Amino acid sequence: TWAKIQEHLATMQAEFDALEYQRLREPKYPSIKDVTVALAEKAEGDSTMWDEISAKRAEVKEAHPKP
């Protein structure tokens, strides 16, 4: 029925809206390549890049918190 369709649509919209923080965060996070390089450098004793990536991720999370 139309009412069930509307109810399902409302549920889907609520689920979509609840994950907006993820869609906003993802393009601002460091790339997987950068994270991999940072982890390798950290394993070799230089955590400079890892610290920068960790700080960047914290900024993004703060700017776009989970609901």
PyMOL Python script that loads the backbone (N, CA, C, O; Angstrom):
from pymol import cmd

cmd.read_pdbstr("""\
ATOM      1  N   THR A   1       0.841  -1.189   0.000  1.00  0.00           N
ATOM      2  CA  THR A   1       0.000   0.000   0.000  1.00  0.00           C
ATOM      3  C   THR A   1       0.883   1.248   0.000  1.00  0.00           C
ATOM      4  O   THR A   1       2.081   1.188   0.278  1.00  0.00           O
ATOM      5  N   TRP A   2       0.271   2.345  -0.311  1.00  0.00           N
ATOM      6  CA  TRP A   2       0.997   3.617  -0.356  1.00  0.00           C
ATOM      7  C   TRP A   2       1.545   3.991   1.018  1.00  0.00           C
ATOM      8  O   TRP A   2       2.644   4.535   1.122  1.00  0.00           O
ATOM      9  N   ALA A   3       0.796   3.706   2.050  1.00  0.00           N
ATOM     10  CA  ALA A   3       1.236   4.033   3.409  1.00  0.00           C
ATOM     11  C   ALA A   3       2.502   3.251   3.779  1.00  0.00           C
ATOM     12  O   ALA A   3       3.407   3.795   4.412  1.00  0.00           O
ATOM     13  N   LYS A   4       2.559   1.993   3.387  1.00  0.00           N
ATOM     14  CA  LYS A   4       3.746   1.184   3.675  1.00  0.00           C
ATOM     15  C   LYS A   4       4.949   1.689   2.889  1.00  0.00           C
ATOM     16  O   LYS A   4       6.069   1.697   3.399  1.00  0.00           O
ATOM     17  N   ILE A   5       4.724   2.104   1.672  1.00  0.00           N
ATOM     18  CA  ILE A   5       5.811   2.671   0.865  1.00  0.00           C
ATOM     19  C   ILE A   5       6.343   3.932   1.526  1.00  0.00           C
ATOM     20  O   ILE A   5       7.556   4.109   1.645  1.00  0.00           O
ATOM     21  N   GLN A   6       5.455   4.799   1.952  1.00  0.00           N
ATOM     22  CA  GLN A   6       5.850   6.044   2.615  1.00  0.00           C
ATOM     23  C   GLN A   6       6.605   5.752   3.915  1.00  0.00           C
ATOM     24  O   GLN A   6       7.590   6.421   4.231  1.00  0.00           O
ATOM     25  N   GLU A   7       6.142   4.758   4.657  1.00  0.00           N
ATOM     26  CA  GLU A   7       6.802   4.390   5.911  1.00  0.00           C
ATOM     27  C   GLU A   7       8.212   3.857   5.641  1.00  0.00           C
ATOM     28  O   GLU A   7       9.164   4.209   6.337  1.00  0.00           O
ATOM     29  N   HIS A   8       8.329   3.005   4.625  1.00  0.00           N
ATOM     30  CA  HIS A   8       9.645   2.464   4.275  1.00  0.00           C
ATOM     31  C   HIS A   8      10.574   3.573   3.792  1.00  0.00           C
ATOM     32  O   HIS A   8      11.756   3.591   4.137  1.00  0.00           O
ATOM     33  N   LEU A   9      10.049   4.481   3.008  1.00  0.00           N
ATOM     34  CA  LEU A   9      10.838   5.615   2.523  1.00  0.00           C
ATOM     35  C   LEU A   9      11.338   6.462   3.691  1.00  0.00           C
ATOM     36  O   LEU A   9      12.489   6.899   3.692  1.00  0.00           O
ATOM     37  N   ALA A  10      10.492   6.691   4.667  1.00  0.00           N
ATOM     38  CA  ALA A  10      10.887   7.477   5.845  1.00  0.00           C
ATOM     39  C   ALA A  10      11.996   6.758   6.617  1.00  0.00           C
ATOM     40  O   ALA A  10      12.931   7.395   7.102  1.00  0.00           O
ATOM     41  N   THR A  11      11.891   5.439   6.729  1.00  0.00           N
ATOM     42  CA  THR A  11      12.921   4.655   7.408  1.00  0.00           C
ATOM     43  C   THR A  11      14.245   4.739   6.658  1.00  0.00           C
ATOM     44  O   THR A  11      15.294   4.957   7.263  1.00  0.00           O
ATOM     45  N   MET A  12      14.192   4.566   5.349  1.00  0.00           N
ATOM     46  CA  MET A  12      15.401   4.643   4.534  1.00  0.00           C
ATOM     47  C   MET A  12      16.037   6.023   4.622  1.00  0.00           C
ATOM     48  O   MET A  12      17.261   6.134   4.692  1.00  0.00           O
ATOM     49  N   GLN A  13      15.224   7.076   4.620  1.00  0.00           N
ATOM     50  CA  GLN A  13      15.746   8.437   4.700  1.00  0.00           C
ATOM     51  C   GLN A  13      16.417   8.674   6.044  1.00  0.00           C
ATOM     52  O   GLN A  13      17.466   9.314   6.110  1.00  0.00           O
ATOM     53  N   ALA A  14      15.824   8.165   7.110  1.00  0.00           N
ATOM     54  CA  ALA A  14      16.404   8.319   8.446  1.00  0.00           C
ATOM     55  C   ALA A  14      17.751   7.608   8.531  1.00  0.00           C
ATOM     56  O   ALA A  14      18.698   8.137   9.114  1.00  0.00           O
ATOM     57  N   GLU A  15      17.840   6.412   7.951  1.00  0.00           N
ATOM     58  CA  GLU A  15      19.106   5.674   7.948  1.00  0.00           C
ATOM     59  C   GLU A  15      20.164   6.424   7.140  1.00  0.00           C
ATOM     60  O   GLU A  15      21.321   6.515   7.551  1.00  0.00           O
ATOM     61  N   PHE A  16      19.761   6.956   5.998  1.00  0.00           N
ATOM     62  CA  PHE A  16      20.678   7.730   5.160  1.00  0.00           C
ATOM     63  C   PHE A  16      21.169   8.967   5.905  1.00  0.00           C
ATOM     64  O   PHE A  16      22.365   9.258   5.909  1.00  0.00           O
ATOM     65  N   ASP A  17      20.261   9.684   6.527  1.00  0.00           N
ATOM     66  CA  ASP A  17      20.618  10.898   7.263  1.00  0.00           C
ATOM     67  C   ASP A  17      21.545  10.604   8.440  1.00  0.00           C
ATOM     68  O   ASP A  17      22.436  11.396   8.746  1.00  0.00           O
ATOM     69  N   ALA A  18      21.332   9.461   9.100  1.00  0.00           N
ATOM     70  CA  ALA A  18      22.144   9.106  10.269  1.00  0.00           C
ATOM     71  C   ALA A  18      23.602   8.865   9.901  1.00  0.00           C
ATOM     72  O   ALA A  18      24.476   8.956  10.763  1.00  0.00           O
ATOM     73  N   LEU A  19      23.876   8.561   8.642  1.00  0.00           N
ATOM     74  CA  LEU A  19      25.238   8.280   8.204  1.00  0.00           C
ATOM     75  C   LEU A  19      25.878   9.454   7.462  1.00  0.00           C
ATOM     76  O   LEU A  19      26.918   9.294   6.823  1.00  0.00           O
ATOM     77  N   GLU A  20      25.268  10.610   7.545  1.00  0.00           N
ATOM     78  CA  GLU A  20      25.809  11.779   6.850  1.00  0.00           C
ATOM     79  C   GLU A  20      27.234  12.092   7.310  1.00  0.00           C
ATOM     80  O   GLU A  20      28.074  12.485   6.500  1.00  0.00           O
ATOM     81  N   TYR A  21      27.510  11.921   8.605  1.00  0.00           N
ATOM     82  CA  TYR A  21      28.848  12.216   9.113  1.00  0.00           C
ATOM     83  C   TYR A  21      29.909  11.405   8.369  1.00  0.00           C
ATOM     84  O   TYR A  21      31.012  11.898   8.130  1.00  0.00           O
ATOM     85  N   GLN A  22      29.581  10.161   8.002  1.00  0.00           N
ATOM     86  CA  GLN A  22      30.541   9.335   7.267  1.00  0.00           C
ATOM     87  C   GLN A  22      30.816   9.910   5.880  1.00  0.00           C
ATOM     88  O   GLN A  22      31.961   9.955   5.430  1.00  0.00           O
ATOM     89  N   ARG A  23      29.756  10.347   5.211  1.00  0.00           N
ATOM     90  CA  ARG A  23      29.927  10.911   3.868  1.00  0.00           C
ATOM     91  C   ARG A  23      30.711  12.222   3.905  1.00  0.00           C
ATOM     92  O   ARG A  23      31.428  12.544   2.958  1.00  0.00           O
ATOM     93  N   LEU A  24      30.579  12.967   4.977  1.00  0.00           N
ATOM     94  CA  LEU A  24      31.313  14.224   5.107  1.00  0.00           C
ATOM     95  C   LEU A  24      32.776  13.990   5.492  1.00  0.00           C
ATOM     96  O   LEU A  24      33.654  14.739   5.065  1.00  0.00           O
ATOM     97  N   ARG A  25      33.038  12.975   6.283  1.00  0.00           N
ATOM     98  CA  ARG A  25      34.398  12.690   6.740  1.00  0.00           C
ATOM     99  C   ARG A  25      35.281  12.110   5.637  1.00  0.00           C
ATOM    100  O   ARG A  25      36.429  12.523   5.470  1.00  0.00           O
ATOM    101  N   GLU A  26      34.743  11.161   4.893  1.00  0.00           N
ATOM    102  CA  GLU A  26      35.568  10.356   3.994  1.00  0.00           C
ATOM    103  C   GLU A  26      36.456  11.152   3.047  1.00  0.00           C
ATOM    104  O   GLU A  26      37.640  10.831   2.947  1.00  0.00           O
ATOM    105  N   PRO A  27      35.965  12.164   2.348  1.00  0.00           N
ATOM    106  CA  PRO A  27      36.861  12.870   1.425  1.00  0.00           C
ATOM    107  C   PRO A  27      37.944  13.696   2.124  1.00  0.00           C
ATOM    108  O   PRO A  27      38.917  14.108   1.493  1.00  0.00           O
ATOM    109  N   LYS A  28      37.774  13.935   3.412  1.00  0.00           N
ATOM    110  CA  LYS A  28      38.728  14.758   4.143  1.00  0.00           C
ATOM    111  C   LYS A  28      39.795  13.945   4.864  1.00  0.00           C
ATOM    112  O   LYS A  28      40.798  14.495   5.318  1.00  0.00           O
ATOM    113  N   TYR A  29      39.580  12.637   4.968  1.00  0.00           N
ATOM    114  CA  TYR A  29      40.566  11.772   5.609  1.00  0.00           C
ATOM    115  C   TYR A  29      41.795  11.618   4.724  1.00  0.00           C
ATOM    116  O   TYR A  29      41.698  11.746   3.504  1.00  0.00           O
ATOM    117  N   PRO A  30      42.959  11.343   5.331  1.00  0.00           N
ATOM    118  CA  PRO A  30      44.160  11.043   4.544  1.00  0.00           C
ATOM    119  C   PRO A  30      43.923   9.776   3.711  1.00  0.00           C
ATOM    120  O   PRO A  30      43.122   8.917   4.080  1.00  0.00           O
ATOM    121  N   SER A  31      44.622   9.678   2.604  1.00  0.00           N
ATOM    122  CA  SER A  31      44.458   8.517   1.728  1.00  0.00           C
ATOM    123  C   SER A  31      45.053   7.266   2.367  1.00  0.00           C
ATOM    124  O   SER A  31      45.888   7.346   3.267  1.00  0.00           O
ATOM    125  N   ILE A  32      44.607   6.120   1.885  1.00  0.00           N
ATOM    126  CA  ILE A  32      45.146   4.847   2.349  1.00  0.00           C
ATOM    127  C   ILE A  32      46.647   4.786   2.072  1.00  0.00           C
ATOM    128  O   ILE A  32      47.414   4.264   2.881  1.00  0.00           O
ATOM    129  N   LYS A  33      47.060   5.321   0.927  1.00  0.00           N
ATOM    130  CA  LYS A  33      48.484   5.338   0.587  1.00  0.00           C
ATOM    131  C   LYS A  33      49.273   6.118   1.635  1.00  0.00           C
ATOM    132  O   LYS A  33      50.319   5.660   2.096  1.00  0.00           O
ATOM    133  N   ASP A  34      48.774   7.296   2.011  1.00  0.00           N
ATOM    134  CA  ASP A  34      49.471   8.105   3.022  1.00  0.00           C
ATOM    135  C   ASP A  34      49.524   7.386   4.372  1.00  0.00           C
ATOM    136  O   ASP A  34      50.541   7.432   5.064  1.00  0.00           O
ATOM    137  N   VAL A  35      48.439   6.731   4.739  1.00  0.00           N
ATOM    138  CA  VAL A  35      48.402   6.003   6.007  1.00  0.00           C
ATOM    139  C   VAL A  35      49.414   4.859   5.989  1.00  0.00           C
ATOM    140  O   VAL A  35      50.116   4.627   6.974  1.00  0.00           O
ATOM    141  N   THR A  36      49.483   4.149   4.865  1.00  0.00           N
ATOM    142  CA  THR A  36      50.428   3.039   4.738  1.00  0.00           C
ATOM    143  C   THR A  36      51.871   3.518   4.864  1.00  0.00           C
ATOM    144  O   THR A  36      52.676   2.909   5.569  1.00  0.00           O
ATOM    145  N   VAL A  37      52.187   4.601   4.186  1.00  0.00           N
ATOM    146  CA  VAL A  37      53.544   5.155   4.266  1.00  0.00           C
ATOM    147  C   VAL A  37      53.844   5.604   5.696  1.00  0.00           C
ATOM    148  O   VAL A  37      54.936   5.367   6.213  1.00  0.00           O
ATOM    149  N   ALA A  38      52.869   6.252   6.326  1.00  0.00           N
ATOM    150  CA  ALA A  38      53.063   6.728   7.696  1.00  0.00           C
ATOM    151  C   ALA A  38      53.307   5.573   8.654  1.00  0.00           C
ATOM    152  O   ALA A  38      54.155   5.671   9.541  1.00  0.00           O
ATOM    153  N   LEU A  39      52.570   4.481   8.484  1.00  0.00           N
ATOM    154  CA  LEU A  39      52.770   3.308   9.338  1.00  0.00           C
ATOM    155  C   LEU A  39      54.147   2.689   9.123  1.00  0.00           C
ATOM    156  O   LEU A  39      54.803   2.269  10.075  1.00  0.00           O
ATOM    157  N   ALA A  40      54.579   2.636   7.860  1.00  0.00           N
ATOM    158  CA  ALA A  40      55.910   2.087   7.569  1.00  0.00           C
ATOM    159  C   ALA A  40      56.993   2.952   8.192  1.00  0.00           C
ATOM    160  O   ALA A  40      57.945   2.437   8.778  1.00  0.00           O
ATOM    161  N   GLU A  41      56.849   4.261   8.066  1.00  0.00           N
ATOM    162  CA  GLU A  41      57.842   5.161   8.659  1.00  0.00           C
ATOM    163  C   GLU A  41      57.840   5.059  10.183  1.00  0.00           C
ATOM    164  O   GLU A  41      58.891   5.109  10.822  1.00  0.00           O
ATOM    165  N   LYS A  42      56.645   4.915  10.754  1.00  0.00           N
ATOM    166  CA  LYS A  42      56.554   4.769  12.207  1.00  0.00           C
ATOM    167  C   LYS A  42      57.254   3.488  12.658  1.00  0.00           C
ATOM    168  O   LYS A  42      57.943   3.477  13.678  1.00  0.00           O
ATOM    169  N   ALA A  43      57.076   2.419  11.902  1.00  0.00           N
ATOM    170  CA  ALA A  43      57.740   1.148  12.235  1.00  0.00           C
ATOM    171  C   ALA A  43      59.252   1.274  12.152  1.00  0.00           C
ATOM    172  O   ALA A  43      59.979   0.557  12.840  1.00  0.00           O
ATOM    173  N   GLU A  44      59.728   2.190  11.307  1.00  0.00           N
ATOM    174  CA  GLU A  44      61.165   2.418  11.164  1.00  0.00           C
ATOM    175  C   GLU A  44      61.694   3.434  12.171  1.00  0.00           C
ATOM    176  O   GLU A  44      62.889   3.731  12.185  1.00  0.00           O
ATOM    177  N   GLY A  45      60.811   3.967  13.010  1.00  0.00           N
ATOM    178  CA  GLY A  45      61.259   4.857  14.070  1.00  0.00           C
ATOM    179  C   GLY A  45      60.917   6.327  13.889  1.00  0.00           C
ATOM    180  O   GLY A  45      61.229   7.138  14.761  1.00  0.00           O
ATOM    181  N   ASP A  46      60.279   6.695  12.768  1.00  0.00           N
ATOM    182  CA  ASP A  46      59.925   8.103  12.539  1.00  0.00           C
ATOM    183  C   ASP A  46      58.402   8.233  12.532  1.00  0.00           C
ATOM    184  O   ASP A  46      57.743   7.876  11.555  1.00  0.00           O
ATOM    185  N   SER A  47      57.860   8.741  13.614  1.00  0.00           N
ATOM    186  CA  SER A  47      56.400   8.830  13.731  1.00  0.00           C
ATOM    187  C   SER A  47      55.848  10.200  13.329  1.00  0.00           C
ATOM    188  O   SER A  47      54.685  10.492  13.605  1.00  0.00           O
ATOM    189  N   THR A  48      56.644  11.030  12.694  1.00  0.00           N
ATOM    190  CA  THR A  48      56.220  12.378  12.330  1.00  0.00           C
ATOM    191  C   THR A  48      54.964  12.357  11.463  1.00  0.00           C
ATOM    192  O   THR A  48      53.978  13.023  11.776  1.00  0.00           O
ATOM    193  N   MET A  49      55.004  11.596  10.383  1.00  0.00           N
ATOM    194  CA  MET A  49      53.871  11.550   9.459  1.00  0.00           C
ATOM    195  C   MET A  49      52.648  10.919  10.135  1.00  0.00           C
ATOM    196  O   MET A  49      51.520  11.365   9.925  1.00  0.00           O
ATOM    197  N   TRP A  50      52.876   9.883  10.943  1.00  0.00           N
ATOM    198  CA  TRP A  50      51.766   9.237  11.646  1.00  0.00           C
ATOM    199  C   TRP A  50      51.093  10.227  12.600  1.00  0.00           C
ATOM    200  O   TRP A  50      49.866  10.266  12.688  1.00  0.00           O
ATOM    201  N   ASP A  51      51.877  11.010  13.300  1.00  0.00           N
ATOM    202  CA  ASP A  51      51.324  12.002  14.217  1.00  0.00           C
ATOM    203  C   ASP A  51      50.488  13.039  13.465  1.00  0.00           C
ATOM    204  O   ASP A  51      49.435  13.458  13.944  1.00  0.00           O
ATOM    205  N   GLU A  52      50.957  13.447  12.295  1.00  0.00           N
ATOM    206  CA  GLU A  52      50.216  14.409  11.475  1.00  0.00           C
ATOM    207  C   GLU A  52      48.889  13.815  11.001  1.00  0.00           C
ATOM    208  O   GLU A  52      47.854  14.480  11.034  1.00  0.00           O
ATOM    209  N   ILE A  53      48.931  12.569  10.563  1.00  0.00           N
ATOM    210  CA  ILE A  53      47.709  11.902  10.100  1.00  0.00           C
ATOM    211  C   ILE A  53      46.730  11.734  11.251  1.00  0.00           C
ATOM    212  O   ILE A  53      45.530  11.952  11.082  1.00  0.00           O
ATOM    213  N   SER A  54      47.226  11.352  12.410  1.00  0.00           N
ATOM    214  CA  SER A  54      46.355  11.185  13.576  1.00  0.00           C
ATOM    215  C   SER A  54      45.692  12.503  13.956  1.00  0.00           C
ATOM    216  O   SER A  54      44.511  12.529  14.301  1.00  0.00           O
ATOM    217  N   ALA A  55      46.444  13.591  13.895  1.00  0.00           N
ATOM    218  CA  ALA A  55      45.894  14.909  14.199  1.00  0.00           C
ATOM    219  C   ALA A  55      44.842  15.312  13.166  1.00  0.00           C
ATOM    220  O   ALA A  55      43.801  15.867  13.521  1.00  0.00           O
ATOM    221  N   LYS A  56      45.111  15.035  11.891  1.00  0.00           N
ATOM    222  CA  LYS A  56      44.163  15.365  10.825  1.00  0.00           C
ATOM    223  C   LYS A  56      42.857  14.591  11.016  1.00  0.00           C
ATOM    224  O   LYS A  56      41.773  15.157  10.881  1.00  0.00           O
ATOM    225  N   ARG A  57      42.962  13.299  11.328  1.00  0.00           N
ATOM    226  CA  ARG A  57      41.762  12.489  11.552  1.00  0.00           C
ATOM    227  C   ARG A  57      40.967  13.024  12.742  1.00  0.00           C
ATOM    228  O   ARG A  57      39.737  13.061  12.696  1.00  0.00           O
ATOM    229  N   ALA A  58      41.646  13.431  13.789  1.00  0.00           N
ATOM    230  CA  ALA A  58      40.961  13.969  14.961  1.00  0.00           C
ATOM    231  C   ALA A  58      40.217  15.261  14.614  1.00  0.00           C
ATOM    232  O   ALA A  58      39.103  15.487  15.086  1.00  0.00           O
ATOM    233  N   GLU A  59      40.835  16.100  13.793  1.00  0.00           N
ATOM    234  CA  GLU A  59      40.179  17.342  13.358  1.00  0.00           C
ATOM    235  C   GLU A  59      38.922  17.047  12.553  1.00  0.00           C
ATOM    236  O   GLU A  59      37.885  17.679  12.753  1.00  0.00           O
ATOM    237  N   VAL A  60      39.021  16.088  11.645  1.00  0.00           N
ATOM    238  CA  VAL A  60      37.870  15.733  10.809  1.00  0.00           C
ATOM    239  C   VAL A  60      36.748  15.168  11.674  1.00  0.00           C
ATOM    240  O   VAL A  60      35.580  15.510  11.486  1.00  0.00           O
ATOM    241  N   LYS A  61      37.105  14.304  12.618  1.00  0.00           N
ATOM    242  CA  LYS A  61      36.090  13.729  13.508  1.00  0.00           C
ATOM    243  C   LYS A  61      35.427  14.804  14.361  1.00  0.00           C
ATOM    244  O   LYS A  61      34.225  14.749  14.619  1.00  0.00           O
ATOM    245  N   GLU A  62      36.208  15.770  14.790  1.00  0.00           N
ATOM    246  CA  GLU A  62      35.644  16.851  15.598  1.00  0.00           C
ATOM    247  C   GLU A  62      34.718  17.733  14.770  1.00  0.00           C
ATOM    248  O   GLU A  62      33.683  18.186  15.258  1.00  0.00           O
ATOM    249  N   ALA A  63      35.089  17.974  13.529  1.00  0.00           N
ATOM    250  CA  ALA A  63      34.274  18.809  12.653  1.00  0.00           C
ATOM    251  C   ALA A  63      32.983  18.119  12.231  1.00  0.00           C
ATOM    252  O   ALA A  63      31.980  18.783  11.968  1.00  0.00           O
ATOM    253  N   HIS A  64      33.003  16.771  12.164  1.00  0.00           N
ATOM    254  CA  HIS A  64      31.845  16.002  11.723  1.00  0.00           C
ATOM    255  C   HIS A  64      31.614  14.846  12.698  1.00  0.00           C
ATOM    256  O   HIS A  64      31.889  13.692  12.371  1.00  0.00           O
ATOM    257  N   PRO A  65      31.108  15.157  13.897  1.00  0.00           N
ATOM    258  CA  PRO A  65      30.935  14.108  14.921  1.00  0.00           C
ATOM    259  C   PRO A  65      29.800  13.137  14.582  1.00  0.00           C
ATOM    260  O   PRO A  65      28.889  13.450  13.815  1.00  0.00           O
ATOM    261  N   LYS A  66      29.892  11.960  15.180  1.00  0.00           N
ATOM    262  CA  LYS A  66      28.786  11.012  15.069  1.00  0.00           C
ATOM    263  C   LYS A  66      27.589  11.586  15.786  1.00  0.00           C
ATOM    264  O   LYS A  66      27.736  12.267  16.801  1.00  0.00           O
ATOM    265  N   PRO A  67      26.407  11.319  15.270  1.00  0.00           N
ATOM    266  CA  PRO A  67      25.208  11.839  15.958  1.00  0.00           C
ATOM    267  C   PRO A  67      24.973  11.165  17.301  1.00  0.00           C
ATOM    268  O   PRO A  67      24.010  11.491  17.995  1.00  0.00           O
TER     269      PRO A  67
END
""", "prot")
cmd.dss("prot")
cmd.show_as("cartoon", "prot")
cmd.util.cbc("prot")
cmd.orient("prot")
